[in-house]
Amino acid sequence: MQLEIRPDPAEVGRARRWARSRLAGSGIQADEPLAETLILLVSELVTNAVVHTGCPAVLRLSLPDVAGVAQDCATVRLEVADRSGRAPVPRCVDGDATGGRGLALVDGLADRWGWSTEGAGKRIWCELDRDAGSATSASAYGSGVSAYEGLAYEAV
């Protein structure tokens, strides 16, 4: 499932509402940590696309098939594709900055993440594992593994 995103900051809230509405039929309860983490990641990736590219984007969400997958061991995948050829650039910011921590947050919360070129633009993705006891708590406490394809940065 996907949602077209306009380059407008109001789209971030719309993307969160859309993602929440998709969780309802997936077997992921709105109040479980996985859902809360997913909504935060939607906010971060859509905000980055809206603020840093000025281009339309597409939010894609792959939720477990309720009928076909054991719900205690499913993976949720989130992707944001935009038309900007500019690579995502993690930033180091000081403690007083009000922005610049989005990719470090994605790195800390997602079980896996990365980016790749897609046509003239790019696609940033992340995955959350719904593992009977470990992945949900791992996501909530920031033990993600970076798949950032060769770019090094310092998480703040």
C-alpha positions as CSV (number, residue, x, y, z in Angstrom):
1,M,0.0,0.0,0.0
2,Q,1.2,3.5,-0.7
3,L,0.4,7.2,-0.2
4,E,1.4,10.0,-2.5
5,I,3.0,12.9,-0.5
6,R,3.1,16.5,-1.6
7,P,6.1,18.7,-0.6
8,D,4.1,20.3,2.2
9,P,4.8,20.0,5.9
10,A,1.1,19.3,6.5
11,E,1.7,16.0,4.7
12,V,3.6,14.6,7.7
13,G,0.5,14.5,9.9
14,R,-1.6,13.0,7.0
15,A,1.1,10.3,6.6
16,R,0.9,9.4,10.3
17,R,-2.9,9.2,10.2
18,W,-2.7,7.1,7.0
19,A,-0.2,4.7,8.6
20,R,-2.3,4.4,11.8
21,S,-5.4,3.5,9.7
22,R,-3.4,0.7,7.9
23,L,-2.4,-0.8,11.2
24,A,-6.0,-1.6,12.2
25,G,-6.3,-4.6,9.8
26,S,-2.7,-5.9,10.2
27,G,-2.9,-7.5,13.7
28,I,-0.6,-4.8,15.1
29,Q,-2.4,-3.0,17.9
30,A,-2.2,0.8,17.9
31,D,-0.9,0.9,21.5
32,E,1.9,-1.7,21.1
33,P,5.5,-0.4,21.0
34,L,5.9,-1.6,17.4
35,A,3.1,0.6,16.2
36,E,4.4,3.6,18.1
37,T,7.9,3.1,16.7
38,L,6.5,2.7,13.2
39,I,4.5,6.0,13.4
40,L,7.6,7.8,14.7
41,L,9.6,6.4,11.7
42,V,6.9,7.5,9.3
43,S,7.2,11.0,10.8
44,E,10.9,11.1,10.4
45,L,11.2,9.8,6.9
46,V,8.3,11.8,5.5
47,T,9.6,15.0,7.2
48,N,13.0,14.4,5.7
49,A,11.5,14.0,2.2
50,V,9.3,17.1,2.6
51,V,11.9,19.4,4.2
52,H,15.0,18.4,2.4
53,T,13.9,17.6,-1.2
54,G,11.0,19.9,-2.0
55,C,9.7,17.1,-4.3
56,P,6.7,14.9,-4.2
57,A,7.3,11.5,-2.6
58,V,5.6,8.2,-2.1
59,L,5.2,6.5,1.3
60,R,5.0,2.7,1.0
61,L,4.1,0.5,3.9
62,S,4.3,-3.3,3.9
63,L,2.5,-4.9,6.8
64,P,2.3,-8.6,7.6
65,D,-0.5,-10.5,5.9
66,V,-2.8,-11.4,8.8
67,A,-3.9,-14.6,7.2
68,G,-0.5,-15.7,5.9
69,V,2.1,-14.9,8.5
70,A,2.5,-15.8,12.2
71,Q,1.9,-12.4,13.8
72,D,4.6,-12.9,16.5
73,C,7.5,-13.0,13.9
74,A,6.5,-10.6,11.1
75,T,8.5,-7.8,9.6
76,V,7.1,-4.4,8.8
77,R,8.8,-2.4,6.0
78,L,8.5,1.3,5.5
79,E,9.8,3.1,2.4
80,V,9.8,6.7,1.3
81,A,10.7,7.3,-2.4
82,D,11.3,10.8,-3.7
83,R,12.4,12.4,-7.0
84,S,15.5,14.1,-5.6
85,G,18.8,12.7,-6.6
86,R,20.4,14.1,-3.4
87,A,21.7,11.4,-1.1
88,P,20.5,11.6,2.5
89,V,23.2,13.2,4.6
90,P,23.3,12.4,8.4
91,R,24.3,15.4,10.4
92,C,26.1,15.9,13.7
93,V,24.3,18.5,15.7
94,D,24.9,20.1,19.1
95,G,22.6,19.7,22.0
96,D,20.7,22.9,21.4
97,A,19.7,22.2,17.8
98,T,16.1,21.6,17.2
99,G,16.6,19.4,14.1
100,G,19.2,17.2,12.4
101,R,18.7,14.0,14.4
102,G,16.2,12.3,12.1
103,L,18.5,9.7,10.5
104,A,20.2,9.0,13.8
105,L,16.8,8.3,15.2
106,V,15.9,6.0,12.3
107,D,19.2,4.2,12.9
108,G,18.5,3.8,16.6
109,L,14.9,2.6,16.2
110,A,14.8,0.4,13.1
111,D,16.1,-3.1,13.0
112,R,17.5,-2.4,9.6
113,W,17.6,0.6,7.3
114,G,19.3,2.0,4.2
115,W,18.8,3.8,1.0
116,S,19.3,3.3,-2.7
117,T,18.8,5.2,-5.9
118,E,15.5,4.8,-7.7
119,G,15.3,6.2,-11.2
120,A,16.3,9.9,-10.9
121,G,15.5,9.9,-7.2
122,K,16.1,7.7,-4.2
123,R,14.3,5.3,-1.8
124,I,14.9,5.3,2.0
125,W,13.7,2.2,3.8
126,C,13.6,0.8,7.2
127,E,12.3,-2.5,8.7
128,L,10.9,-3.4,12.1
129,D,10.7,-7.0,13.3
130,R,7.8,-8.1,15.3
131,D,9.6,-10.8,17.2
132,A,7.8,-12.5,20.1
133,G,9.8,-10.6,22.7
134,S,13.0,-9.2,21.4
135,A,12.4,-7.0,18.4
136,T,9.6,-4.9,19.7
137,S,11.6,-4.1,22.8
138,A,14.8,-3.7,20.7
139,S,13.0,-1.1,18.6
140,A,11.7,0.7,21.6
141,Y,15.2,0.9,23.1
142,G,17.3,1.7,20.1
143,S,19.3,-1.4,19.1
144,G,19.0,-0.9,15.4
145,V,21.6,-2.1,12.9
146,S,22.6,0.4,10.3
147,A,22.7,-0.6,6.6
148,Y,23.6,2.9,5.5
149,E,25.7,1.7,2.5
150,G,29.1,3.1,3.2
151,L,28.4,6.5,4.7
152,A,29.8,7.0,8.2
153,Y,28.3,9.4,10.6
154,E,28.3,10.1,14.3
155,A,25.0,9.6,16.0
156,V,24.0,12.2,18.5
